[in-house]
Amino acid sequence: SLARCEHTVVNIGQEDAPRLITCVKASQGFDWNQEIFLPSYVDHEFENLERKHEPVQDIILTDEECAALLPQ
């Protein structure tokens, strides 16, 4: 049989690096430890991602900008 495995590495150990914004808590009947997916070298204090409040950024587009985003 053939198998395919893909993964994405996100370095969250630096201040200007991308942030991990999604998490999986329960899947296939198992509760996953969310900290286990962080690399061991990351000096990062774990926060519960489900209860963390992030600032909301408003993105305002004009009608012309919206039209330019969609295929004609």
DSSP file (Angstrom, degrees, kcal/mol; ACC not computed):
  #  RESIDUE AA STRUCTURE BP1 BP2  ACC     N-H-->O    O-->H-N    N-H-->O    O-->H-N    TCO  KAPPA ALPHA  PHI   PSI    X-CA   Y-CA   Z-CA
    1    1 A S              0   0    0      0, 0.0     2,-0.4     0, 0.0     0, 0.0   0.000 360.0 360.0 360.0 153.9    0.0    0.0    0.0
    2    2 A L        -     0   0    0      2,-0.0     2,-0.4     0, 0.0     0, 0.0  -0.786 360.0-170.9-101.2 144.7    1.0    3.6   -0.6
    3    3 A A        -     0   0    0     -2,-0.4     2,-0.4     2,-0.0     0, 0.0  -0.968   8.2-156.3-133.4 151.1    1.0    6.2    2.2
    4    4 A R        -     0   0    0     -2,-0.4     2,-0.4     2,-0.0    -2,-0.0  -0.995   8.0-172.7-130.2 132.7    1.5    9.9    2.0
    5    5 A C        +     0   0    0     -2,-0.4     2,-0.4     2,-0.0    -2,-0.0  -0.990   5.8 176.1-128.4 129.0    2.7   12.0    4.9
    6    6 A E        +     0   0    0     -2,-0.4     2,-0.3     2,-0.0    -2,-0.0  -0.960   2.0 172.6-128.7 148.8    2.8   15.8    5.0
    7    7 A H        -     0   0    0     -2,-0.4     2,-0.4     2,-0.0    -2,-0.0  -0.990  21.1-144.0-150.8 157.6    3.7   18.2    7.7
    8    8 A T        -     0   0    0     -2,-0.3     2,-0.6     2,-0.0    -2,-0.0  -0.991  13.7-146.8-123.5 129.9    4.3   21.9    8.2
    9    9 A V        -     0   0    0     -2,-0.4     2,-0.5     2,-0.0    -2,-0.0  -0.860  14.4-173.7 -98.1 125.1    6.9   23.3   10.6
   10   10 A V        -     0   0    0     -2,-0.6     2,-0.9     7,-0.0    10,-0.1  -0.975  16.2-146.3-119.4 116.8    6.1   26.5   12.3
   11   11 A N        +     0   0    0     -2,-0.5     3,-0.4     1,-0.2    -2,-0.0  -0.727  26.7 166.5 -84.9 106.5    8.8   28.1   14.4
   12   12 A I        +     0   0    0     -2,-0.9    -1,-0.2     1,-0.2     8,-0.1   0.200  52.9  93.3-104.0  15.8    7.0   29.8   17.2
   13   13 A G  S    S+     0   0    0     31,-0.1     2,-0.3    29,-0.0    -1,-0.2   0.577  75.7  67.8 -84.6  -9.1   10.2   30.3   19.3
   14   14 A Q  S >  S-     0   0    0     -3,-0.4     3,-1.0     4,-0.2    28,-0.0  -0.834  82.3-126.4-112.9 151.4   10.9   33.8   17.9
   15   15 A E  T 3  S+     0   0    0     -2,-0.3    -1,-0.1     1,-0.2     4,-0.0   0.866 110.3  41.2 -63.7 -37.6    8.8   36.9   18.6
   16   16 A D  T 3  S+     0   0    0      2,-0.0    -1,-0.2    -3,-0.0     3,-0.1   0.363  93.7 107.6 -94.2   6.6    8.4   37.8   14.9
   17   17 A A  S <  S-     0   0    0     -3,-1.0    -5,-0.1     1,-0.1    -7,-0.0  -0.384  84.4 -81.8 -78.2 160.9    7.8   34.2   13.8
   18   18 A P        -     0   0    0      0, 0.0     2,-0.3     0, 0.0    -4,-0.2  -0.272  46.8-125.3 -60.4 149.0    4.3   33.0   12.7
   19   19 A R        -     0   0    0     -3,-0.1     2,-0.7    -7,-0.0    -8,-0.1  -0.732  15.7-117.0 -96.9 146.3    2.0   32.1   15.6
   20   20 A L        +     0   0    0     -2,-0.3     3,-0.0     1,-0.1    -1,-0.0  -0.734  38.5 171.6 -78.2 116.6    0.2   28.8   15.9
   21   21 A I        +     0   0    0     -2,-0.7     2,-0.3     2,-0.0    -1,-0.1   0.448  54.0  56.6-112.6  -1.3   -3.5   29.7   15.6
   22   22 A T        +     0   0    0      2,-0.0     2,-0.3     0, 0.0    28,-0.0  -0.930  57.3 176.8-127.2 155.3   -5.1   26.3   15.4
   23   23 A C        -     0   0    0     -2,-0.3     2,-0.5    26,-0.0    11,-0.0  -0.985  24.9-133.3-150.7 158.2   -5.0   23.3   17.6
   24   24 A V        +     0   0    0     -2,-0.3     3,-0.1     1,-0.1     8,-0.1  -0.973  25.0 168.3-114.8 121.9   -6.6   19.9   17.9
   25   25 A K        +     0   0    0     -2,-0.5     7,-2.6     1,-0.3     2,-0.4   0.840  68.9  17.4 -99.6 -43.7   -7.9   18.9   21.3
   26   26 A A  E     +A   31   0A   0      5,-0.2    -1,-0.3     3,-0.0     2,-0.3  -0.996  66.0 156.6-134.4 134.4   -9.9   15.8   20.6
   27   27 A S  E >   +A   30   0A   0      3,-2.1     3,-2.1    -2,-0.4    -3,-0.0  -0.963  66.6   0.0-155.9 137.6   -9.8   13.5   17.6
   28   28 A Q  T 3  S-     0   0    0     -2,-0.3     3,-0.1     1,-0.3    -1,-0.0   0.811 129.1 -55.0  54.7  34.6  -10.8    9.9   16.9
   29   29 A G  T 3  S+     0   0    0      1,-0.3     2,-0.4     0, 0.0    -1,-0.3   0.494 114.8 110.9  82.2   2.8  -11.8    9.5   20.5
   30   30 A F  E <   -A   27   0A   0     -3,-2.1    -3,-2.1     2,-0.0     2,-0.6  -0.863  62.8-137.8-111.7 145.4   -8.5   10.6   22.0
   31   31 A D  E     -A   26   0A   0     -2,-0.4     2,-0.3    -5,-0.2    -5,-0.2  -0.912  28.8-147.8 -96.1 120.3   -7.7   13.8   24.0
   32   32 A W        -     0   0    0     -7,-2.6     2,-0.8    -2,-0.6     3,-0.1  -0.675  13.9-122.5 -93.0 141.1   -4.4   15.1   22.6
   33   33 A N    >   -     0   0    0     -2,-0.3     3,-1.2     1,-0.2     4,-0.3  -0.738  21.4-155.7 -77.7 112.5   -1.9   16.9   24.7
   34   34 A Q  G >  S+     0   0    0     -2,-0.8     3,-0.9     1,-0.3    -1,-0.2   0.774  87.9  61.2 -66.3 -25.7   -1.5   20.1   22.8
   35   35 A E  G >  S+     0   0    0      1,-0.2     3,-1.7     2,-0.1    -1,-0.3   0.738  86.4  75.2 -72.1 -21.3    2.0   20.8   24.2
   36   36 A I  G <  S+     0   0    0     -3,-1.2    -1,-0.2     1,-0.3    -2,-0.2   0.724  87.1  61.3 -66.6 -19.9    3.4   17.6   22.7
   37   37 A F  G <  S+     0   0    0     -3,-0.9    -1,-0.3    -4,-0.3    -2,-0.1   0.498  83.5  94.9 -86.7  -3.6    3.4   19.2   19.2
   38   38 A L  S <  S-     0   0    0     -3,-1.7    -3,-0.0    -4,-0.1     6,-0.0  -0.710  86.3-108.3 -85.9 137.7    5.9   21.9   20.2
   39   39 A P    >   -     0   0    0      0, 0.0     3,-1.4     0, 0.0    -1,-0.1  -0.326  24.8-121.2 -63.0 148.9    9.5   21.2   19.5
   40   40 A S  T 3  S+     0   0    0      1,-0.3    -2,-0.0    -4,-0.1    -3,-0.0   0.746 108.1  60.9 -66.2 -24.1   11.6   20.5   22.6
   41   41 A Y  T 3  S+     0   0    0      2,-0.1     2,-0.4     0, 0.0    -1,-0.3   0.616  79.1 105.2 -79.7 -10.4   14.0   23.4   21.9
   42   42 A V    <   -     0   0    0     -3,-1.4     2,-1.4     1,-0.1    -4,-0.0  -0.571  60.8-153.4 -76.3 122.7   11.2   26.0   22.0
   43   43 A D        +     0   0    0     -2,-0.4     2,-0.4   -30,-0.1    -1,-0.1  -0.697  45.7 140.7 -91.8  82.3   11.3   28.0   25.3
   44   44 A H        -     0   0    0     -2,-1.4     2,-0.5    -6,-0.0    -2,-0.1  -0.988  52.2-133.2-134.4 124.5    7.6   28.8   25.2
   45   45 A E        -     0   0    0     -2,-0.4     2,-0.2     1,-0.1    -2,-0.1  -0.669  33.6-123.7 -78.3 124.9    5.2   28.9   28.1
   46   46 A F        -     0   0    0     -2,-0.5     2,-0.4     2,-0.0    -1,-0.1  -0.487  28.4-172.7 -75.2 132.4    2.1   27.0   27.1
   47   47 A E        -     0   0    0     -2,-0.2     2,-0.6     5,-0.0     5,-0.1  -0.938  39.1 -98.5-119.0 147.4   -1.2   28.8   27.2
   48   48 A N    >>  -     0   0    0     -2,-0.4     3,-0.9     1,-0.2     4,-0.7  -0.531  33.2-156.4 -65.2 114.1   -4.6   27.1   26.7
   49   49 A L  T 34 S+     0   0    0     -2,-0.6    -1,-0.2     1,-0.2     3,-0.1   0.727  86.9  60.6 -69.9 -22.1   -5.2   28.0   23.1
   50   50 A E  T 34 S+     0   0    0      1,-0.2    -1,-0.2     3,-0.0    -2,-0.1   0.758 112.5  36.2 -76.7 -23.2   -9.0   27.6   23.4
   51   51 A R  T <4 S+     0   0    0     -3,-0.9     2,-0.3     2,-0.1    -1,-0.2   0.430  88.0 114.0-108.7  -0.9   -9.3   30.3   26.1
   52   52 A K     <  -     0   0    0     -4,-0.7     2,-0.6    -3,-0.1    -5,-0.0  -0.571  57.4-144.8 -76.2 128.9   -6.6   32.8   24.8
   53   53 A H        -     0   0    0     -2,-0.3    -2,-0.1     0, 0.0    -1,-0.0  -0.844  15.3-166.8 -97.9 123.8   -8.1   36.1   23.6
   54   54 A E        -     0   0    0     -2,-0.6     2,-0.1     1,-0.1     0, 0.0  -0.809  29.8 -99.7-106.3 148.3   -6.4   37.7   20.6
   55   55 A P        -     0   0    0      0, 0.0     2,-0.5     0, 0.0    -1,-0.1  -0.381  37.9-121.6 -64.7 145.4   -7.0   41.2   19.5
   56   56 A V        -     0   0    0     -2,-0.1     2,-0.6     2,-0.0     0, 0.0  -0.764  20.3-154.3 -91.6 130.6   -9.4   41.6   16.6
   57   57 A Q        -     0   0    0     -2,-0.5     2,-0.4     2,-0.0     0, 0.0  -0.926   9.4-142.7-106.6 120.4   -8.0   43.2   13.4
   58   58 A D        -     0   0    0     -2,-0.6     2,-0.6     2,-0.0    -2,-0.0  -0.683  11.2-164.0 -81.7 130.9  -10.6   45.0   11.2
   59   59 A I        -     0   0    0     -2,-0.4     2,-0.5     2,-0.0    -2,-0.0  -0.965   8.2-169.2-115.9 113.8   -9.9   44.6    7.5
   60   60 A I        -     0   0    0     -2,-0.6     2,-0.4     0, 0.0    -2,-0.0  -0.909   4.4-175.8-111.1 124.6  -11.9   47.1    5.5
   61   61 A L        -     0   0    0     -2,-0.5     2,-0.1     4,-0.0    -2,-0.0  -0.915  20.7-129.2-118.4 144.8  -12.1   46.8    1.7
   62   62 A T     >  -     0   0    0     -2,-0.4     4,-2.3     1,-0.1     5,-0.2  -0.392  34.1-104.5 -79.4 167.7  -13.7   49.1   -0.8
   63   63 A D  H  > S+     0   0    0      1,-0.2     4,-2.3     2,-0.2     5,-0.1   0.870 123.4  53.2 -60.6 -36.4  -16.1   47.7   -3.4
   64   64 A E  H  > S+     0   0    0      2,-0.2     4,-1.9     1,-0.2    -1,-0.2   0.905 108.3  48.7 -66.8 -41.3  -13.4   48.1   -6.0
   65   65 A E  H  > S+     0   0    0      2,-0.2     4,-1.1     1,-0.2    -2,-0.2   0.894 111.3  50.4 -65.9 -39.3  -10.9   46.2   -3.9
   66   66 A C  H  X S+     0   0    0     -4,-2.3     4,-1.1     1,-0.2     3,-0.5   0.916 110.1  49.8 -62.9 -43.1  -13.4   43.4   -3.4
   67   67 A A  H  < S+     0   0    0     -4,-2.3     3,-0.3     1,-0.2    -1,-0.2   0.863 107.1  55.3 -64.5 -35.4  -14.1   43.2   -7.1
   68   68 A A  H  < S+     0   0    0     -4,-1.9    -1,-0.2     1,-0.2    -2,-0.2   0.763 103.6  56.1 -69.7 -24.2  -10.4   43.0   -7.8
   69   69 A L  H  < S+     0   0    0     -4,-1.1    -1,-0.2    -3,-0.5    -2,-0.2   0.813  97.9  71.7 -76.0 -30.6  -10.1   40.0   -5.6
   70   70 A L  S  < S-     0   0    0     -4,-1.1     2,-0.1    -3,-0.3     0, 0.0  -0.613  92.3-105.8 -90.4 145.1  -12.7   37.9   -7.4
   71   71 A P              0   0    0      0, 0.0    -1,-0.1     0, 0.0    -2,-0.1  -0.395 360.0 360.0 -66.6 145.5  -12.1   36.4  -10.8
   72   72 A Q              0   0    0     -4,-0.1    -2,-0.0    -2,-0.1    -4,-0.0   0.441 360.0 360.0 -87.0 360.0  -14.0   38.2  -13.6
